[in-house]
Amino acid sequence: MLKKHGISNMKSFAILFIHLLSFFCMPSFSFSKDTISPSSSTEITDKAETNTKLIKEATGVIELTSRNFDSSVRDGNIWLIEFYAPWCSHCTKFTSAYKEIASELYELNNTAERKVMVAKVNGSKERSLASRFNIEGFPTFFLVDGWTVREFQGKRTKKGLIEFAIKTYEDTEPIPFINS
């Protein structure tokens, strides 16, 4: 079979496949004032550096998808993540408060030991992530710190989520990583 198709053709195919795979697996980002979301821009040549800059310059809620979730949460920061649905009235009412939470946590990041990033996942669109975290209702909040995942069980208030992200997370039993 190798003689028929030629080893050089197989090498070319393998190289092309690897390039295509890396292109589709690396997220790129576009910026707006309140939300940062993935885009299909092919003009960004070094996507890893862009992802690092995104994290450093974040001022709003970062939109995570199945394409950028794992690379984002393993960046060494702690992540407060909201699973929401656009049709959920509780989620839409909480949107402005969640943006304020992001602003306050980013201000605290300048002086705090624990740097907390704030993100959201559209659970009705990103079903694989919602399933991975066993989402049963919206909104649902998690604090992801490396391999440690904790679910927020308190009252959904600005103060409650900020305290959870900074100090009361320790009172919550971690979820086994296999379930998140």
Residue pairs with C-beta under 8 A, 6 or more apart in sequence:
2 10
23 42
25 67
26 47
26 48
26 71
27 38
27 47
27 51
27 65
27 67
27 68
27 71
28 38
28 39
28 40
28 41
28 42
28 44
28 47
28 50
29 36
29 37
29 38
29 39
29 50
29 51
29 54
29 68
30 36
30 37
30 38
30 39
30 41
31 54
31 57
32 60
33 59
33 60
34 60
34 61
34 99
35 60
35 61
35 62
35 63
36 54
36 58
36 60
36 61
36 62
36 63
37 63
38 63
38 65
38 67
38 68
44 50
51 68
51 71
51 72
51 75
52 75
54 62
55 72
55 75
55 77
55 117
58 102
58 106
58 117
58 118
59 102
59 103
59 106
60 99
60 102
60 103
60 118
61 82
61 98
61 99
61 102
61 118
61 119
61 120
62 72
62 117
62 118
62 119
62 120
63 119
63 120
63 121
63 122
64 72
64 73
64 81
64 119
64 120
64 121
64 126
64 129
65 121
65 122
65 126
65 129
66 126
66 128
66 129
69 121
69 126
69 129
72 79
72 117
72 119
73 79
73 81
73 144
74 146
75 117
76 146
77 115
77 116
77 117
78 114
78 115
78 116
78 117
78 143
78 144
78 145
78 165
79 116
79 117
79 118
79 119
79 142
79 143
79 144
79 145
80 101
80 105
80 116
80 117
80 118
80 119
80 141
80 142
80 143
80 161
80 164
80 165
81 119
81 120
81 121
81 141
81 142
81 143
81 144
82 91
82 94
82 98
82 119
82 120
82 121
82 139
82 140
82 141
83 120
83 121
83 123
83 129
83 130
83 133
83 135
83 138
83 139
83 140
83 141
83 142
84 91
84 120
84 121
84 122
84 123
84 138
84 139
85 91
85 122
85 123
85 124
85 138
86 92
86 122
86 124
87 124
88 138
88 139
90 138
90 139
90 156
91 138
91 139
94 139
94 156
97 157
97 158
98 118
98 120
98 161
100 158
101 118
101 158
101 161
101 162
102 118
104 158
104 162
105 116
105 117
105 118
105 162
105 165
105 166
106 118
108 116
108 166
109 115
109 116
112 166
114 166
116 165
116 166
121 129
121 130
123 129
123 130
123 135
123 138
123 140
124 130
124 138
132 180
133 140
133 142
133 149
133 179
133 180
134 179
134 180
139 156
140 151
140 152
141 151
141 152
141 156
141 161
141 164
142 149
142 150
142 151
142 152
142 180
143 149
143 150
143 152
143 164
143 165
143 169
143 172
144 180
145 169
147 177
148 174
148 177
149 174
149 175
149 177
149 180
150 169
150 172
150 173
150 174
150 175
151 172
151 175
152 160
152 161
152 164
152 172
153 172
154 160
154 161
154 164
154 168
164 172
